[in-house]
Amino acid sequence: MYSDSVLSLVVPIFVIALVFITKRVVFSLLLGIVLASFMMKGSDILGAVEYVIVKIGAVFYEDGALNMQSVYVFGFLLLLGILTQLMSHSGGIGAFVKWARKRVKSARGSEFVAFIAGIVIFIDDYFNALSVGQISKSLNDANHSTRERLAYVIDSTSAPICILMPISSWGAYILVQLDKNFSGDNFLLLFESIWANFYAWFALLGVFLTILWQINLPAMRKYQNVDVAEGFELDSSKNTSVWLLIIPVVALICFVAGLIFYTGYRNSGELSLIAMLGKTDTGFSLFWGGFGAFVLTLLLSFKNLKLADFVPILKQGSAAMLPACLILVLAWAIGPIIKDDLSTGQYLANLSREFLESSTINASFVIVLVSFLVSGFIAFCTGTSWATFAIMIPIGASLAQVNGIEIVLVISAILSGAVFGDHASPISDTTILSATGAGCSVQSHFLTQLPYVCTAAFIALVCFSIAGLSGSILLAHCVGLTLGVGIFYLYKRAYC
């Protein structure tokens, strides 16, 4: 209906502007869905109300059946909140904080722990965002680093790491999209695109330098521990062990990772890593892996708990996750509205195709640059990089083939732009889950990380411009590295 109209941009721009103005994500998303309902139904008020109810309800119930993927993810979030409270009441978190204070004695050290954990846990972005938060929160608090900084570290080592690892759920999905548009060794094509995925590389460089030099840009200084409860109290009367935190976290990682590979093998019937990751059931793996970790933690902690502790554990654990669950429901509801009903991505893709076909400037330069920018804008507006891959890869492939341009650079620009848009978007599920994993508000995470993300995107834009004009990825990396270190050094001088 709106695939050929600029009106397809109204809802995403309205929501994003409202987030900036009100700093209330739930309110902004809900009004965005209401606005979309009137755009689709006109003056039919009852039809508009029904549209809103159906779209929100579709997150859980679609085509006459429960959407088990959504149920599993929300179930896992609630389990995670309860598991955190269980580790707190048993004394495991307090014992870990005591232990960690003797070994990691600075905010820089605790943030580097999160950074390394984010790189190591690269199988899936949801899994990465939530598990790294569990590993790092208490250590982060003990060393007086803010939750917003932790959320930025988590978010910058989830999607950017997953996109650089062919052996991940992201790699498997991208391979499916490449197989639809290319013949030949598409794993090799994906592997070659990694080197030129400038945004992912410079997002990682940015977070590394931010930790190393303890850079706090103005937004990061302004919003600190928004909606974060007081830190965990250290109860010295309990004879607890650090293992009451370490074993549950390790069990969570092992159970979920094991189920990811098991469900991939069950669905694909193959022992190939790529085949398994392409068919994995992430929601099922998260929920049952989380449930297994919860049961194990309950058994380990039972002797350190009183009967009166169980009601607060359930109540506080569930309550801590409800705001994130509500935001995620509305984000998942508005995503299909923007992508399918309003055809925002398709409109932008068609617009870029027309511009590229009529452009008389250097074809390689224009196609690479526009692929990055349009992919970034689509992902920013829709909150999903995966849908952006599906929209832009066929367009980029056809334009590259028609103009005789190096396909690797175009694919890299599309993948890089999509990750940037996803990373920056306030309605992206990875943005929401990174804030959830860190335990801060979604809006404060979005506002504090945006300047860092935009800096990395600017460096990537310069690199793609150089690579498009010169054809040299190495030259682009050299310029980008110099520019990146230079900009963050200026940030250090100004904001440390």
N, C-alpha and C positions, 0 to 999 in steps of 0.2 A: 504493500500500500504506500509506503514512504521510501521505497528503495531508490526512487529518482527525485526525491525532494530533500531540500536542506532542513525541512522540519524533522527529519529523522535524528538530527543532532540536538533537538530541543531538550529532551528528557535528560540525557547524560550530562549536558552542559548545565542544566538547571540543578541537578543533584550535586554536582561537583562544586558549583558556585555556592550553593546553600551550605555545604559542609564548611567551606571557607568562612562564610558569613556567620553562621550560627554555631559552628563547631559541635554540632549535634548530628551524628551519623544516622541514628535510628529515625529521627524526625525527617531528615533530608531524604532518606531512602523511601520512607512511607509516602511523603508528598510527591516524590518522583513517580511512584506506582500509581498514585491517584491522578496525577497529570496525564500519564500514559493512558489511563482508563478513559478519560474524557477525549483524548486524541483519537482513540480507537472507536469509542461509542457515541461521540458527539453529545447531543443534549439528552440522550437517554440515561437519566440518572440511575434508574434501577439496573440498567445494563452495565453502567460503570461500576456500581457497587458489586454486582455479581462478578465482573471482570477482576476486581481487586481480590475478592474472596477466592476465586478460582486460581488465580496466579500464585497467591501465597499458599493456598492449600496444595497446589501442585508440587511444592517442595517435598511434601510428605506422601501425597496420594495422587497418582497419575495413571490414566488409562485403566481405571478400575482396580488398581492394586497399590499396595504400599510401596513407596519408593525406598527400598531397603538401604540403598547407599546413603541417603540422607539420615535415616533412622540410626544406622550404624555410626555415622560421624558424630551426630549429636549425642548418642549414647556414650561414645568414647570421650567426648568433651566433659560430660557429667562424671564419668568414671575418673577422669584425670583430676578434676576438682576434688573429688572424694579421696582419691589416692594421695593428693598433696596434703590434705587435712589429716589423713591417717598417719602419714610420715611425720607431720608436725606434732600431733598429740602423743605419738609413741616416743617422741624425743629424738627421732632420727635426724631431723633437720637441725635441731639445736646441737646435737653431737657433731654433725658435719661442719657446722659453722665454727665450732670450737677447734676442730681438727684443721680446717682450712685456714683459719686465721694464723696458725703457726707456720704455714707453708706458702700460702699466697697472700701477700700482705699489702696489695695495692689494687686500686681500681683497674689499672692497666693489666695486671696479671689475671684478674678474674674475667675481664673482657676477652683476653687472649684465650682463656680456657673455652669460652663460648665460641670464639672464632674457629678454633681447631676442631671442636666438636661438630660445628656446622659443616666443616669441610669433610670430616670423616663420615658423617651420616648423610650420604648423597643419594640414597635409593629413591626417596620420594619427598616432595616438598612439604606435604602435610605432616608426614612422619618427622621430618627434619625440624620444622618450626615448633612442634609441640614437645618433642623429646629434648631438644637442646635447652628449651626453657626450663624443663624439670631438672636438668643437670646443673644449670647455671644460676637460677634465681637466688638461692640462699647464699651462695658464695658472692654473688653480685651485691646483695644487700649488706653482707658482712664488711665489704670493702668500700661501701658508700658510693657505688656507681648507681646511676638512676636506672629505673626500669625502661625508660624511653631509649637510653643508649643500648641496653640489652636487646630491646625489640629491633632496633636498627641493625645490630650485629646479626641477629637471628634472620631477619628478612633478607639481608645482603648475602647470607650464606645458605639460602634455601633455593629459590629459583635460579639465581646466577650459578650456583654450583651444579644443580641438576641439569641445566642446559649444557654445561661443559662436560658432562659425563654421559657418554653413549650408553653405558650400562646403568640405566636408571629408568623409572617410569616415563620420564620426559623423553629420553632417547628413543624408547620403544614407540611412543605415540608419534614422534616426528618421523620415524622410519615408515610408519603406516602412511602418513601424508606424502612422503617422498615416493613411496611405491606406487601411489595413485597417479603420479605425474611424470615419473622417470623410469626408464628401463636401465638395467645395469646394476653395478655394485653401489647401492644406496647407503650402505653402512660406511663405505669409504667416503662417499660424498658428505655424510654427516660428520665423519671424523675430520675431514679436511676443513669443514666450516668452523670447527672449534677455534682454530688459530685466528680467524678473522672475526670472532664474536666479540667485538671491541667493548660493548657495554658490559658484558659479564665480567671480562677481565678487569676493566677499570672500576667497576663497582666493588670488586674484591680488593683492588689496590686502595680505593678510597676508604673502605672500612679498616683496612690494615693500618693506613697512615693516621686515621682518626683515633684508633686505639693507641698506636705508638706515640703520637704526639699529644694525646688527650685533647683533641680539638672539640670545643663546644661552640657551635655556631649560635647566633642569637635565639633561634627558636628552641634549640636544645637547652639553652640556659633558662628560657622562660617557662617551659613546661617540664616539670620534674616530679616524677612519681604521682602523676594525676590519677585519682581514684584508686590509689594503692593503700591497702590497710597497713597498720603499723607492722614493723618487722617482727619476726618470730622471736619470742622470748626464750632465753636459754634457762632451762630448768635444771639447776645443778643438783637438785634432790633426787633426780632420776638417774639410775645407773644404766644409761643407755649406750648404744654403740653406733658408730658411724656406718656400720653395715646395714642398719635399719633404713638408711637412705640409699646407699650404694647398691645393695642387692635388688630393691624394687626398681631402680632406674635401669640397671643392667638387664633385669628380667623383662622390663617393658620393651627395651630395644630388641632383645633377642627374640622374645615371643612375637612381636609385630614383624620383624624382619623375616623370621622363619615362616610365618603365615603368608607374608607377601610372596615368597618364593613357592610355598606349597600351593597357594591358590593359582598362581601362574602356571605351575606344572599341571595342576588338576584341570584347568581350563584349556591349556594348549596341548597337553599330552606329549610335550617335548622337554628335553633337558637343556635346551639352548637357553642361555641367560636372556638374550634379546626376546625370544619367543615367550618365555615365562613372564618377563616384565611387561610385555605387551598385552598379556591376558590376565594380569593380577587383579584381585578384588581388594582394593585398598580399604574400603569402608569395613568390610568383613574382617580384614586383618587387623585394623586399628581397634575395633571393638573387642574382638575375642582375645587379642593380645593384651589389651588393657585390662580385660576382665581377669585373665590369667595372672597378670602382675598384681592386681587388686587382691585376689584370693591368697596368693603367696605372701603378700605384705601383711594381710590380716592374720595369717597363721604365725608369721614371725613376730608380729607386734602384740599379739593377744595378751601376753603376760605383763606388758607395760601399760595396758589400758584398763580403765574402769568401766563398768556398765553405763555410768552416766556420761561417758565420753562419746558414745555412739550416736546419740541424737545430734549433738553439735557437729560431729564429723560429717554426717549426712546433710544437715541443714546448711552449714557453712560451705561445704564443698560444692553442693548444687547451686547455692546462691552466687558463688564466685563465678560460675560459668554461665549463668543465665543471660547476662548482658551480651556476652559474645555470641551465644546461641541465637538471641533475638536479631542481632545485626547480621549474622550469617544467613538466617532465614530470609530476611528482606533482601540481602545481596543476591542470594540464589534465586529469589523471585524476580528481581528486576533484571537480572542477566539475560534470560530468554526473551523478556519484553524488548530490551534494547537490541539484542542480536537478531531475533526472529520476527517479532511483530512490527518493530520500527525499521528493521533492516539497516541499522546504523553502519555496521561494518561493511555491508555490501555497497551502500551509498558512497562511502569514502573510498572503497576499492575501485568502484566504477569511475569516480571522479579522478582518482590518480591515474587510472588506465588512459582516460581521455587526454589528460595533461601530458603523460609520457609519450603517447602516440603522436601528439601534435608538436612536441618540443623539438627545437632545432639545435639545442645546446648539446655538448658532448654526451652521447647516449649513455655510456657507462657511468659517468658522474651523476647524471640526473636520475637514472633508474635506481642506482644504489642508494643515493641520498633520499629519494622519495620513498623507496621501500622501507627504509629505516623510520622515517618520520610518520608515514601513514600507518605502519604496523604499530608504532608506539602510540599514536592517537587512538586507533581502534581498541587496543588493549586497555588504554587509560579510560576510555568511555565505557567499555563493556565489562571491565574488571576481569578479563580472562585472556591469557596468552594462548591457550590451546585453541580456542575458537578463532583467534587471529591467525594462527598457523594454518588452519583449515581454509580460511578465506584468502590469505595472501600468497601462500606457496604456489597454487596454480597460476595466479596472475603473474607473479615474479618469474615463474618457470617459462611461461609463454613469451613474456617480454624479453627475457634474456636470450631465448632461442631465436626469436625473430631478429633481434639486433646483433646476434653473434657475440654476446657479452659472457665473460667468465661466470658460470652459474654458481660457483662456490661463494663468490663475493655477494651475489644477490641473495642467496639463501641465508648467508651470515647476517646480512642487513635485516632481513625479515625476522629471523630468530632473535637477534639482538634488540630490535625495536619492540618486539612483542614482550620480551622480558622487562625492558625499561617501563613500558606502559603498565604492565601488571604490577611491577615493583612500586610504581608511583601512585597507583590508583587507590582512592579511599574505599572503593567498593570491591576490591580484589579479595578473594578468599584467603590468599597468602598474607596480605596485609592484616586482615582480621585475625588470622590464626597466629601470626607472629606476635601481635599485641597480646593475644590470649596466652601464648606460651610464656611471654615475659611477665604477664600479669599487670599490664597497664591499660589505659583506655585506648580505644582504636583511634579516636580523633587526635589525641596527643601524639601517638606514634606516627600517624600520617603527617601531621604538621611538622614534627621534629626531624623526620628523615627526608622530607621532600627537598630541602636545599642540597643535601649530600647526593641524593639521587639525580637531581638536575645537573649537578656538577659533573658526575660520571657520564651522564647523557651528552653533555656539551663536548666532553673530551672524545666520546665515541663518534659524535657527529663530525668533528674535525678529522678524526681518523678515517672515517668512511669517505669524506671528501677527498682526502689525499690518496686513499687506495683507489677510488673511482677515477681520479684524474691520472695517476701515475701507474696504476696496476701493481704497485708494490705494497704488499701487506707488511713487510719488514720495515719499510720506511715509515708507514703509518704508525706502527707500534713504537718506533723510536721517538717520533714526534709526540705521540700520545703519552708515553712514559715521562718524557721531559715536561710536557704540559701538566700532567697529573701531579707529579711531584712538586712542580713549581706552584700550582694553585693551592695545593694543600699546605705547602710550606708558608705561603702568604696567609692562609687561614690560621696556621699555628702562630704566626707573629701577631696576628690581629686578635685572636680569640682564645689564647691560652693564658 
